[in-house]
Amino acid sequence: MSTAMHRLLPFFIVILFMLFLAPVQAATLIPATPKIKAKGYLLIDFNSGRVLAEKKSDQRLEPASLTKMLSAYVIDHELAKGNISLNDEVRISEKAWRMEGSRMFIEVGKKVSVEDLLKGVIIQSGNDATVALAEHVAGSEDAFVSLMNQHAAELGMLDSHFVNSTGLPHKDHYTTPRDLAKLAIALIRDYPTHYAWYSQKEFVYNDIKQYNRNRLLWRNKYVDGIKTGHTESAGYCLVASAERDGMRLISVVLGTRNDETRSSESQKLLTYGFRFFETHRLYKANEPLTTARVWKGAQEELSLGLNEDLYLTIPKGQYKKLEANMDLDARITAPIKQGQAFGSVNISLGDEQYAKRKLIALSPIESGGLFGNLVDEIKLLFE
């Protein structure tokens, strides 16, 4: 071996070590959830529904004025159905005027628009405005509460029960962090126009300016809602939502010791979620993901896809490591109805399955003609 080759040998050895013996890059490390000073909490991704942190998320707790999220949802529903209008003038009853706690300061006997009252509920957390709207929608607060519980059941809030529209304490008035997260998702998803009001920092009515009690609207530019609550027995509560880089998170914190704590603990959860996770839309609804052979049909090829968008929330930096596998039915025979399932798509990251969704027919296929069916029958004999 030449002298030059002897000199280069150590260099080649280093290169070989770097190429073949270097350790594989470790996966993203996810720390433990930060310690949250609350009776119960939950952090969830809006689009994927993946829970990123929780503690006593199914424990029944007092919601205080977080109750008004459901009251506002029912009112939004009535507006969408055309049963009431934002321009409706609501005459204020003595019961509404006499409501204790946080108030919009409406006056008995006067008329106030539904729009002003709804903003008073959302921004000022007015108990008087909430009762006034409840009476306008259903005739009485009791009848309105019945609507609230029906909507809660439809939203899957199975561990919740309400006895008033405002959140004043009662032994049979309760919910859970998980149920409140379901409600928050529904508010944003179903009524996005009115959801914008939850980010308003102040509202003036009758020359009285009141500020939104959600401190995070001032501290975190990504936060755009949702609602605070407080009673002596419930403690200080906050449901917050923030959107950053196309990812929306919802945090629910119940039973903290003061106003500052509910804000700081909510901020901890949101920071944790945005720092260590990311959300992607993998597939759009009703877009072909694959095709399958159809037997005895007017067409030989069937497009398969999903009936809704598929979002995944995963540890940051792991997107390229996702694997998708499709399992199709062995034999697909016409006639085929649109929406009929013929297999599934499975998404995994390493050894963990992140999602499994049915693959559905994106269009119907009628039975084929007699001759075509006979030909397919013969082909099937050799399959």
N, C-alpha and C positions, 0 to 999 in steps of 0.2 A: 504494500500500500504506500502511496506517495506521501511525502511530508505534508503537502497541502491537504490531503484527505484526512490525515491524522489531526490537523488543526481544526478541520470542520466537523469532526466526529461529535464532540460535545454539543455543538449547535444542533445537529440532527437529533441527538438524543433528547434535548429539551423540547424540540418541535414535536417529536413522537409522544412525549409525555403529555403535552398540552392537548394533542388531538385525541388520544385514546385513554389517558389515565385521569384526566381532569374530572372532578365530581360533577354530577348532574345538578343543574340549578334547582334549588329547593322551591317548593310551592309557597305561595303567599301565606304568611303567618297571620292568623286571626287571633287577636288577644281576647281575653275574657271580657264579657260585657262590663262596662264601668259600673261601679256601685251606685245605685240610684236610691236616694232617700225618699221612698214613697211606699204607701201601703200596697200598691200594685201598679204595674206598668207594662207597656208593650210597644215595640217598634216594628212596623210592617212596611213593605214596599207596596205602593198603590197599584202598580200595574201587574206585578207577578203574584201578589198576595203572600209572598214569602215572609215569614216572621223572622226577624233578625235578632231580637232580644225580647225577653219577657220574664215576668215574675208575678205569680198569683194573677195571671191574666184571665182566669175563669172564676175568680172569687167575687162574690156579690158585694158591691160597695156602693156608697151613696154618690150620685153624680153631681149634686148641687145644680148650678146653672148650666152644666153641660146638657141637662135635660132640654134646654132650649134649642139644641141642635136638632132634636127630633121634632119639636114644635115647629121650627122653621122648615123642616123637611115636609111635614104635613101641609103647611101653608103653601110651599112651592108646588106641591102636588095639586092642590086645589086651584092654584093659578094656572098651571099647565092644562088642567082639564077645562078651564073656562068657567068654573063655578064661582070664582071671585075675580076681581080685577085690581091691579095696583092703584087705579084711580077711585076705587070705591071709598066713600066717606063713611067712617065708622063712628057711631055715637058712643061716647065713653060712659060706661056704666059706673055706678057708685062702687061696685065691687072692684072693678079694675082700678079706679082712682085711689081706693083705700089700700092697695097692695103694699106690703112691707118690703124691705130690702132694696136692692138696686132698682132705680126708677128712671123713666123718661120724663116724668113730670107733666103728664097729660092732665087735663082738667075735666071733671065730671060734667056731663051734658054737652060738651063740645064735640065737634066732628073732626076726625083726623084721618088722613088717607092711609090706605093699606100700605103703600110704599113707605111712608114715614114711620108707621108702626113697625114694619118689618125691619127697617134699618135700626129702629130703637131696640128691637130684640137682639139683632145680630151684633151691633156695634156697642150699644150702651148696656146691653143685658137687662133691659127694663122689664121688671115683673108686671108692671101696669100695662105696658104695651102687649106683652104676651097674652095676658088674660083678655084684653080687649079684642085681639085677633082670634083667640079661641072662641069667644062668644060670637063673633061675626061669622066664623066658619060653620060652627055647629050649633049655635043657639045657646049653649052653656059650656062652661069649662069641663064639667063632668062628661058631656057628650063628646067633646073634643079629645079628652083623655082616652076615651074608648077608641077613637080613630088612631091615636098615637100607638096604642098597644097592638092594634091590627097591623099597622105599618111596621112596627118593630118585629112582629112575627113573620111578615113577608120578607123582611130583610135578613132573617135568620138570627135575630137577637133573642135567642131562646132562653137566656139567663137574665132577662130584664123584665121589669114591671114598673109601670108608672101610675101614680095616683093624682098627679097635678101636672100642669103645663110649664111650671116655672123651676121646679127643683127644690122647693121648700121641703125640709126634713119630714119624713114619714117612715114608719117601720116597714111598710110594704112598697116603698119607692126605692128601687135599686137597679143596678146594671153591673157590667164587668168591663175591664179594659178591652177585651176582645170584641165585645158587642159594640162598644163605642168606636172601635176601629172600623167595624163593618158599616156603621152609620156614617162615619167620616168619608169613607170611600163612596158610599151612595150619594152623599151630598155633592161631592165634587163631580162624580160621574153623571148623575141624573140632571143636575141643575147648575151647570157651569156658569151661566150668566149671573145668577144671584150669588154664586160663590165668590165672585169678585168683591162683594160687599164685606166679606170677612177680613179683607186686608185693609179696609179703611181705618185710619188711625183716630178719627174724630167724627162727631156728628153734632150738629147744632139744631136744637128744636126749642121753640118758644124763647129764643135768645139765650138759651143755656147751652154752653159747649161742654160736651163730655168726651172723654178719651177712651179708646179701646183699652181694655185691661190686659191685653196680650202684649207683654213687654218685648217679646221676640220680634214683633213687627218693627221695632226701632233698632234692635241689636243685630238682627240677622237679615240681610237683604234677600235671602232666598225664601224666607218664611212668608206665607200669604194667608194664614189663618191658624186655628179656626175659632176656638172658644175657651174661655176661662170659666171657673166655677169656684164658689166658696160658701160654706156654712161652717158653723162652729163644730158640728159633728162630722162633716165630710172632709174637713181640711181644705187645703188649697189644691185645685185640680186644673189641668190644662190638656187640651187636645190640640196639637200643633201639626201643621203640614208645611213642607218646604219642597221646592223643586229646583234641582241643580243639574245642569248638563243633561237634561232630558230624563232625569231620574227623580221621581217624587216619593218622599217618605212621609209616613204619618206616625207620630208619637203620641202615646196616651199615658199620662201620669196622674195618678189619683192619690189623694191623702198625704200631701206634703205639709210641712209645718208653717210655711208662710209664702207670701207672694214671690219673694226673691228665689226661694228654693224651687218652686214649681217651674220657674223660668230656667234656672241654671240646670236643673236635672233634665228638662226637656232638651236643652241645648246639648248636653252630654250625649244623649241618645242620638240626636240628629247628626252630630259630628262623627260619632262612631259609625253610623250607617254609611254616610257619604265617604268617609276615609277608607273603609275597608271592603266595600262592596260596590258592584256596578250592575246595572240592569240593561238587558238587551232584548229587543224584539227579534226573535228568531224567524218567525213565520207570520205572514198576514193571513187573515181569514179569507176563505174562498179562493185562495190561489193554489194552483196545482203543485203538489210536492212530488208526486210520482204518478205513473200510469200502470194499469193492470189489464191483463187479457180478459176479455169477456166472452163467454160461450153462449151460443144460441141467442144472440142479440142483434138488433138492427145495426149496431156498431161493434167493432172488435176491441176497441180501446176505451178504457174508463179513466178519467182524471180523478185523483184522490187528493184531498186536502183537509183543512181544519175548519170547524164552524166558528172559531173565534181566534183572534190574535194570540200568539203564544209568546209570553214574556218570561224571561228567566233572570233571577237575581243571583249572582255568583260572586265569589271572592275576586277582588280586583286582580287583573292581569292573567286570568285563567280562561278567557274567552276562546282562544285558539285551541285549548285542550278539550273543549266540548266534543262529544261524539254523539251522532244521531244514527239510530238503527230503525229500520222499518220492517214490521212483520205483517205480511199480507195473507189474507185467506188463500188457501191452496187452490180453490176453484170458485170462480165467480160466474154465476149464471143469470142471464136476464129472465124476467124483467127486473129492473133496478129502479128504486125510488131515490130521488135526490135527498141527501142527508143520511142515507143508509150506511152503516159502518161496515168496513171490510178489512179491518186490521188496525194497527196502531203505530205511532212513532214514539220512540223512547229516547230521551236525552239523558246522557250521563256525563259525569265529570269524575274521572278515575273510577273508583268502585262505588260511587254514590249515584243513585238515580235521581235526577232533578225533576223530570217531568215524564208523564206518559199520557198521550192524547189519542183519541180515536181518529182514524182516517176515514173520512166520509166521502160518499159519491157527490161530486160537485154538480152533476146534472143527471137527469133520468135517462134510462135506456130501455126502449121497448123490446119486446120479443122479436126475433128475426122471422123471416119467412120459412115456409115448410122445407124448401130445398136447402137453405142455409143451415137450418137446424139439423137436418139429416146429415149434412157434411160434418158439422161439428160433433154430432153423435158418434160418427165413425172415427173422427180424430181422437175423441176422448177414450175410445177403446184401446188406443195405443199410447195414451198418456201414462 
